[in-house]
Amino acid sequence: MYDVCMNRDENDRNKSETIASYISFEVMKIERDLHMVKGDGEFSYAKNSMIQRRAVLTTRPILEKAVREVCRDLHPQSMVIADLGCSSGKNTLLFISEVLNTICESPSRTLNEESPMEVQFFLNDLPGNDFNHVFQSLEQLEQECACRGGLQPPPYYVAGLPGSFYTRLFPCNSVHLFHSSISVMWLSQVPEHLGCLNEGNVHIGASTHPAVARLYQDQFEKDFSRFLQMRCREIVPGGRMVLTVVGRKREEVFDAGGTTKIYELLSQGLRTLVSEGRVEKEKLDSFNIPMYWPSTEELKQLVQQNGLLHITDIHLFEMDGSPTDESPESADGAPKGIAALAAGERMSATLRAGTEPLIVSHFGESLLDDLFALFARYFTSYIESEDEKSSIVVITMSLEAKH
């Protein structure tokens, strides 16, 4: 009996080690493959991130308020600010510029000429992020961050910090302000035990089984709780966090508005390639986007469970889901059909900028052009048939670390 128990324990341990190794591999794969398309080419994130830029501009008053509160309440001589999931392109510079402008205008700004306030920015993303593009873009920053009212920005320094924000990134009690925009809804991994359960879908869609949605919810709860736990160790007492995520306004997990539709149309494009024999059905069934769109109530509950943070503001915004500044009904006076076709192509490029590396890793590169051409066609048909303009929900929370 003793030998049997020993063998059983050994088998269980080996099985656990195998599962742990698989999970670790999945996490490492996400850290390697999850990044926006690099450079400044046609399908790059730098050229196709208007929706993300609109989110930064829409939520700007909440960020400005948090910056002013840090200046007023903490009076830091050296303010440390971290942008988590910074990606690359103009949005990264926009965030830095907005912070510097707000500090310039803050009545609590340290004006002692002998010892002025200094600002240290840390730009964080996964190691595959295009940090080179970020650093090359910094040359433009001095022109773009000229403070309103003629005031000079405080001395500032910018550093890149590769690594997952689901791990520790900073020393204890060292960061005054954390910021993250359209990043924390990305999961650390595809939900455990998902496998091929989400047949024919790449995310939560209309035909997704409720058990699949529950796995996504569980993974987000674990990840977001860990995210808050890590940040609470790193933030100074009284420090602030401003987090913006793509979310949903209803508690119904299957309905995140236009965002849900986008990934349903991507699934439709892959199913078309399966029907044409271009993609194996098993390959599609085993592909899932590691992302979750929470509701306001879900976020509140997870912050409350953490117990170390206080929600000072939480707002839900319904943004225009257009990937351009032009109206889908009329672009340069073009008829609606032509404008819709252009919007479909732009949304296809926007989605490609954020998902291409994951798709290439799983399916290979040969199907990319055809897949996103199909998506553009389906999205065009979708917006032509819709009476209302497609919208995307973003939720912004401002948090204060309890003393």
Secondary structure, DSSP 8 states (H G I E B T S, - for coil): -HHHHHHHHHHHHHHHHHHHHHHHHHHHHHHHH-----TTSTT-TTTS-HHHHHHHHHTHHHHHHHHHHHHHHH--SEEEEEEET--SSHHHHHHHHHHHHHHHH-TT----TTS--EEEEEEEE-TTS-HHHHHHHGGGHHHHT--GGG-----EEEEEEES-TTS--S-TT-EEEEEEES-TTB-SSS-TT-TT-STT-SSS-TT--HHHHHHHHHHHHHHHHHHHHHHHHHEEEEEEEEEEEE-BSSS-TT--THHHHHHHHHHHHHHHHHHTTSS-HHHHHT----B---BHHHHHHHHHHH-SEEEEEEEEEEEE--SSSSBTTBSTT--HHHHHHHHHHHHHHHHHHHHHHHHHHHH-STTHHHHHHHHHHHHHHHHHH-SS--EEEEEEEEEEE--
